[in-house]
Amino acid sequence: MNEVAVVTGAAGGIGQVICARLLQRGMRVVMVDIQAERLQQLAIKLGEGATPFAADLTDQQALGRLMAFIEVEFGHLDILINNAAVTRVEPFDTRSVDSIVGELNINLISPLVLTRLAIPLLKRSTDARVITTVSLGGIFPMPESPIYSASKFGLRGAMLSIGLDLADKGIKVGSILPAATETPMLQQEAIDGGNALQFIDPPQPPEAVADQVLLMLDHPCLERTPKASESWLSKLAMLFPNLLPRAIGLFRKRGEKGMQRYLDSLGQRGLAHRVDGQWRLK
């Protein structure tokens, strides 16, 4: 197999698993992340076929350099996986404008720009695919994370539209909509007392998301969801948006209990500890 894949957010919890799975399939994987040192360590760990490329995804010139690098090194691109994302749990009425723009740039603007820049190289592939990690936050609004919700609602809609547009142009586009997934980002969110709705059910492992990516490669479609039950519940709730204020209250009570259980599990696994009554990651 001579397929070339690009994975953004490669140094993160989900990204690392996706990269490892693609390498196991014999692909050559360009791993993109802003964390250069962690990226280099990951490349050494994963071995031959893994190529690190440190880049700030909000820098459009860096994205251009990434595409130029792929053209020189490989001459084409088969798979683009837009996986990078951030979330900041801050009240909307007090957070800075810079933080709002920054989150939108990483979660929404950069995957759209990168997808557009990748199209010339993707068109050289005989089986080009674009797979984007969206979120159930792209279906159901989260009061504690309005900018994350905005970015994911927008990203979901954009990728559905792009998928329809590129379907007859030789590029298959699909999205994965995972529920809460156990990653360092989610652990930090729990420590910070973030979005309780994420913890209604126990977080899934990153492997569950990677499984859906591989399934998307083998059986392309516009969307896949690791936890189908949560997807249907979210879609059902959105049929009656005026009932959300009442529904959110019920969901939040369940989520707060789930978050406490999750924090306790972090402590039991030695991943977090209490300092002056406050949880801290180790």
Secondary structure as UniProt FT lines:
FT   STRAND          4..8
FT   TURN            10..11
FT   HELIX           13..24
FT   TURN            25..26
FT   STRAND          28..33
FT   HELIX           36..46
FT   TURN            48..49
FT   STRAND          50..54
FT   TURN            57..58
FT   HELIX           60..73
FT   STRAND          79..82
FT   TURN            92..94
FT   HELIX           97..104
FT   HELIX           105..109
FT   HELIX           110..122
FT   TURN            123..124
FT   STRAND          128..133
FT   HELIX           136..138
FT   TURN            143..144
FT   HELIX           146..166
FT   HELIX           167..169
FT   STRAND          171..176
FT   HELIX           184..191
FT   TURN            192..193
FT   HELIX           196..199
FT   HELIX           206..218
FT   STRAND          223..224
FT   HELIX           228..237
FT   TURN            238..239
FT   HELIX           241..243
FT   HELIX           244..268
FT   TURN            269..270
FT   STRAND          272..275
FT   TURN            276..277
FT   STRAND          278..281
//
